[in-house]
Structures are given as C-alpha cells and as structure tokens.
Amino acid sequence: MTFRDPAAALEPRLPSPLRPADDDRFARRGLRLLLKRDDLIHPDLVGNKWRKLAPNLAAAAGRPVLTFGGAYSHHLRATAAAGRLLGFPTVGVVRGDELAGRPLNPSLERCAADGMRLVFVDRATYRAKGDPEVVARLLRDAPEGTVVVPEGGSNAAAVRGCAGLGRELRGRADVVAVACGTGGTLAGLAAGLAPGQRALGVPVLKGGFLGGEVRALQSAAFGGPAGEWSLDDRFHFGGYGRTGPGLEAFAEDFETRHGLAVERLYVAKMLYALVALAEEGAFAPGTTVAAVVTGRPDPDRGWRA
C-alpha cells in the first residue's frame, strides 16, 4: 500500500478554532478567557493527539507502529484509529498483564476493532519500557520494520509538532494553559509562542517529576530551553484517572455556562486550575488567558460526548 502523509490524507482542521468564553469569574477580575478548540482538529485523532502523532506517523512512512498506554489510553485509541485510516499495522503494549484474561473494556475494544494487536505486560515491564532490552523483546513479536512511538507520543518529533500550537496562538493571548500528562504538548507549546507570552502547564499526575521531563523534551527537540513556561501541580485531584465530586460539579457547571462538553481527566482539571488561579489573583487585570481544549469526553466512561 502506498504511504499517505497524515496531514494530506486525514484533512485536519488547522488552525483549530479560538473562541471567546464569556465567564464572569474572569470578567469581574478584568480577565478575558479564550478556548483553543484543539478537540475539533480531527474526529479520530483529537487535539494534542493529532499534533504529537502526525509527525511520528510521517516519519514512520507507513511502517507498522508499536506504542504504549494504559487500559483507557487516548493515545492508544488515536494510534489504532490512524492505523485503520492510513492502512498500517499497529501494536499496543498495555500496562497490566492482569487484563489479558478479562473481557476488553470499551476503550481497548475500540482499539482492537481498529486492527490494533494488544500486548498486555506486567507493571514492572511497563515501567521499563524505555529499556533497550525490553523494547527488543517486544519487537521480536511485532511485524518486521516496526517503528516504536513512546507513551503519549511524546518525543522530539512530537514536541516540534506541538510548537505549531504555540505559533497559532502568537499575539492572541498572554497566558496559554494546557493540561499535562507526559509534558510533550507543553514543551512544544512554549517553544512556539512569541516572546512575552507564557505557557502554563497543569499536571494531571502527581509526583512533581514533570519539570525535568519538559526540559529533557525541549533539549531533545530544540537543543535547549525554549520559551517561557511554568507548572502548577496542585490540581491533579489525587492523580491520573482521579476526579471526585468537586471536579465533576465544576465540569457540569462549565458545560452549562459554555455549551462545551468537558473531558474530565485532563481538560476539567486545567479549567478548574484557571478559575482557581483567577480567584487567587494570579493573573493581572487585562490579561487574556487561552485554555487549550485537548480532548473530548469519553462516552465509554459514562461522560457526555
């Protein structure tokens, strides 16, 4: 099969829309809120998944792709969908060998329906997924010529892809906020912004490790630090996959206010952080804040789409 470049074959909506959000919690403090709708880029490769995957898939040039994720990984689903749409084989290495003997959850079921071969590994092996010996072992059972894409798609190519997000926002906002998992989107976003603009990352995992990851990704992508960025790690709500009634109530209220279906694991935490920071006076009056909407709610987990 002839290789088709993702950007040409899948017709992404770029630049993604930037829309004002009239919200009194910001307006009464002299702030302006914008929503950067990366969730509208592509129906199957949503938001930062498109920005990170597209350059990796272009580099793979139609060869099989092996990548990593948890049982509800958006990245695995996007990779599987890309394989179906572009016609290349995909292998998903899933954290948790205890899942191998159970019925697939709806997220993994969708990956399988898109043609992804799922490989379940124990958690110790998964933590060592960057070890060359572990990768070599996984590749022995993968199709010949398989290309490895890291968890979340975050590598130098992905970071350079995410710099396009920053370039789309040059001159449009003073602060640009994004939820962070592996740090790749923040690393690229900050590099693409103009001088005087700042990127704000809201980690959805606890642990305080993300700053080092962002610096390492920028070094790999650009040879050193790029752009102005910071992290606020107070809003993970207990860690990845954790939400709670307070966040749920906030997300439902935001949906009512703005007619936007709010994804809970990433986007809701970032929006909650922005409201809290506005109330704390963290932004000077006159500041325009852009919130990057990186994904849509997952109906497989009981949230509205």
N, C-alpha and C positions, 0 to 999 in steps of 0.2 A: 504494500500500500504506500502511495506517495505521501510524504510528510507534508502536513499543512500547518503553517505557522499559527499559533493560537490567536494572536491579535488579528489576523486576517480572517481566519475561519470562524471564530466564535462571535465576532462583531460586538465587542464590549461597548458599553455606554460610557465614553470618556470624552471630556472630563465628566466626572459624576456631578450631579446637581448640588448646588449650595443654596440652601433656603433659609430665610429668617424664621425664627421661632419667637413669637410674641409671648413672653413669660414675665409676669410681674415680679417674680423672685429675683430676676436680673434687672428689670427695668427700674425698679424703685431704688436700686443702688447705682444707677447710671451706666449699666452694662447692657451690651447687646449680645444676644445668643443667636448663632447660626448653626444649622445642621448640615454637615457634609455627608450626603447620602451615597456613600460607597456601597450600601446594601442594594443599590439599583444598577450596579455595573453589569451584572450578568445573573440570570436566574439560577444557574447551577454552580458557578464559581463566584461566590458573593464576596464583595468588599475586598478586604485585605487578602483573602484567599486568591483572588484574581491577581492582585498586584505582586504577590510573592510567588505564585505558581507559574504565571505566564513566562517569566524569563527562564525559570528552571526547565519548563517543558520545551521552550525554544532551544535551549542548549542540549536537551536530550534528543531532539530531532527525530522523534518517532520511535525511539528505542523504548523497551519496557522500563517502567519506573517502580522502584521499591521505596516505600516510605513508612513512617511510624505514627502511631497515635493511640489514644485510649478508646474505650468502648463507645464513647459518644463524640469522637473527634470530628469536628467540622472539616479539618484538613484532609482526613481520610476520605470523607464523602466527596469533597471537591476534587480530589485526585482521581477517585473512581469515576466521577462524572466526566472529567476531562478525558480519561481513557476511553469511555464509551463514545463521547462526541468526536474525538480525534482519531480513534481507532488504534490505540496502542495498549499492550497488556499492562496491568497494574498489580502490585503485590502490597498488601497492607500488613505490617507487623504490629500486632495488637498487644497492649500491656495486659497481662493477666492470663496465665495458662489455665486457670480455673474456669474460664469462659468457654474453653474448647468443647466441653461436653454438654453445654447448655444450648437451648434454642437461641438464635441470634436476636438481639434487641432490634427495634425498628431501624436504628441508625446503621448498624452493621449489616442488617438485611438489605438495606438500600445499597450499601457498598457492593455486596455480593451480587445483587441484581444488575448492577452496572458492570459486572465482569471482574471485579477485584478478587484475587485469591487472598484469603485471610490466613495469616500465620499467627497463632497465639503463643506467646512466650512468657516465662515466669518473670516476676518483677525484678529479680536480680539481673537477669539477662537484659531486660529492657533498660535498666539503669546504665548498663554497659554498652548501649547501642552505638556509642562512638568508638568503641574499641575495634581496631582493625581485624582482630581475630574473630570477634562476634559478627562483624559485617561480612567477612569472608565466608563464615559458616552459613549465614543466611543466603548469601549469593549463590552458594553451591546448589541450592534447590530452586533458584529463580531462573527465568529464561535467560538464554545467552545474550550478553550485551546489556544487561540490566544496569540502569543508572540509579544511584542512591540519592534520594532527596531527604534532608533531615526533618525531624519532627517539627510540625508547624510550617515547614517550608523555609525556615529562617536560615539563610546563608548569605554570602556576599552578593550573589546574583539577586536574591530576593530583596535585600536591603537597597540595592541600586534600583530595583523596580519600584519600591515604596518611596523612593525620592521623588517619583512623579506625583505622588500625593501632595508633597510639600510644594512642588512647583505650581500645581493647580491652585494652591492657596496663597501664593505670593501676593502681598498687598491687600488681602481680603480679610485678615484677622490679625489681632495682636498675639493671642494665645490660641494654640490648637491642641485640643485634648484627644487622647486616644487610649483605649483600654489595652493592656499589655499582657501577653502570655509568655512568649519566648523573647520578645524585645525587638524583633526584626522590623516591625512596622514603625515603631518609634525611632529606631536608628536611621531608617531611610527618610521618614517624615522630617526629622530635624535637619537633615542634610539638604533637603530640597527647599526649605523655607528661606526667605530673604533675610538679610541682616536686620536685626531689630525685632524679628518675630521669635516666639518661643514655643517649643513643643512641650506638652505636659503629659507624662505617662501615668496611668492608673493601673498598677499591677493587680491582677485577679488571683494571683497565687501569693501565699505568704512565704517569708523566708529571707527577704532582703538581699537576694542574690542578683537581682535583675540589672543593677547598675553596671556591674562587671560584664554581664552578657552584652549589654548595649555597647559598651566601649570596645569589646572584642569584635563585635559585628561591624562597627564603624571602621575599626582598624583593618579588618579583612576586606571591606568594600571600598574604602577610600584612602587607606594608608594612615589613618589617624583620626582624631576627633573632628566632627563636622556639625556645625550648627549649635544652637543653644537648646538644651533640654533639661528637664528635671523629672523626678519621680515623687509621687505621694502614695505611700504604701499603706495608708490607713483604711482603705475601702475594699478590702478583699472579702469581707464578711465571713471569715473563717477559712478561706482557701478556695481552690478551684472546685467548681461544682457546688459550692455552698451559697445559699441565698438567705432565706429566712423571711419571716412575715414583714419586717420593716422594709426590706428591699422590694418585696412583692407589692406591698401597698404603694410604695413610691412609684414603681413601674406602672401600675394600673392608673395612678393619678396622672402620670406623664402622658400615657396613652390617651386619656380623656382630654387633657389640655391641648394636645397637639395632633391627635389623629395618627400617631405613629406607633405601630406595633413594636414593642421594645424587647429585644433579646436580653435574657436575664443574666447569663454567666459573664458577659463582657460589657455590653452596652449599658445596661442598667447601672452597673457599678460605676462606670465612668460618668454618667449623667448625675447620679447621686453625689459623686465627689464634687462635680461642678457646682451644684446647688449648695452643698455644704461650704465650699470654699467661698462662694459669693456671700453667704451669710456671715462668714468669718472676716470678710473684708480683705480677702487675699488679692482681689483684683481692684486696681484703681478705677475710680469713676471715669467713664469714657472708653473703657476697654471693650473691644469686640472679641468675644470668645467663640471659637468654632469647635463643635463637638463632632468627631468623626464617627458615623454610624457604620460599624464594620460588619454587621451581620443582621439577619432576621431571626425572629423567634423560631424555635424548633417545635413544630406541631407534634413530633414523636415523643416529646417530653411533656405534653399537656399544655403548652402555651400557644396563644393565638399566633397565627401567621399573618 
